[in-house]
Amino acid sequence: MTRIVLIFILLLPILVSCASAQERVQAVGLLLSHPIDDQEWNGKGYQGMLKVQSALGVDIIVKEDIRTNEQVEQAISSFDDADVNLVFGHGAIYADFFMNIKDTYPDIHFVSFNGEVEGDNITSLHFEGYPMGYFAGMLAAKKSQTGEVGVIGAFPYQPEVAGFADGAKAVDPSTNVSVEFVNSWVDDDRALALLAEMKANEVDVFYPAGDGYHQQVIEEVKRSGLFAIGYLGDQLDLGGSTVLTSTIQNVEGLYEYVAETFQSGALQSGNMYFDFEDGLISLGEYSQEVPEDVQIWLDEHITAYKETGKLPYQ
């Protein structure tokens, strides 16, 4: 059964503004495809909503387990009844749902992630995954002792998977990159089976690029005395020195940015892209297993990328 979470309401004083009512956030809704605590990705969406509530002092309404067209239609209807005028769909599945329903609710601005959209009152947010994976691959190749590194992706469409392979090859063309896909964000049994296959092939640095199974993979990598690169959030606390660094997507900060931009009347419709230079993608803290000269080397490459938009060795 769909659960609705109503968060404590902070009321703003009535403000006199030249902006129209539609340009100000009245209430914000969030749709999640799974429960909040089911994946780190969902938790980040919820934390993003809390940041929006704190920053703007508005009502937020969260609905979980929304995965079908009928469920989306019912949820949006209830949001409309509650005067919600900014809705986040926390995942690519909502792009098409929102495209089909947006014209019915012209006073609501719909926001999804990593899907292609067009037209009015709809925006899709894209983290630039390729550079993120590229720098992870560079570090993996630099650290590998066997010349074998591996990425366990969720789906083939993830640009960070291709980025990881290209980054590793750019540093050392002799590096062999094993690429496998779980074909799910949450199937940790399949992910662990792929990990075992890679270990049998002497892979010693792993990039589990899936938010529903990456923690389980890192824990197993740690038990094996090998290395991993964290995904989505900073995983150093989970894996200790096992986690060389993490590719971080600042989902919470992006929620706040989008809500504040909508509040000012400046949120654009269409597809928006965010990268290292926007401060919304970064690498996490380095493990003590990463030598200082390697840390400096990689940081300098990232700084150059921020300044030029050009990846190293390309």
GIBEL-V83422 format. One line per field, one symbol per residue. psi: psi as a letter, one per 30 degrees, with the letter a starting at -180 (. if undefined). burial: + if it has 24 or more other ideal C-beta (glycine too) atoms within 12 Angstrom, else -. A space follows every 50 residues. Layout:
BEGIN
psi->???
burial->???
END
This chain:
BEGIN
psi->kkkkjklkkkkklkkklfkleffkkelklkkkfllegeleeeeeeeeeee eeeeefhlkkkkklhjfleeeeeeeeeeeefggkgkkkjilfffeeeeef feffifgkkkkakglkllalhkkkkkkjfeeeeeeeeeeeeefkffgjlk kjlelffjffeeeeeeeeeeejffkkjkjlkfhlffifeeeeeeeeeeef ggkfkkjjikfffeeeeeeeeeffgallklkeljgeeefbfejeakjkji eeeeeeeeeeeeefggkklakkkkaeffgfklkakklffjleeeeeeeee eeeeeeefgkkkg.
burial->----+-+----------------+++++++++++++-+++++++++++++ +++-++++++++++-+----++--++-+++-+-++++++++++++-+++- ++--+-+++++++++-+---++++++++++++++++++++++++--++++ +++++--+++++++++++++++--++++++++--++-+-+++-++--++- --++++++++++++++++++++-+-+++++++++++-++-++++++++++ +++++++++++++---+--+-+++++---+++++-++-++---++--++- ++--+-----++--
END
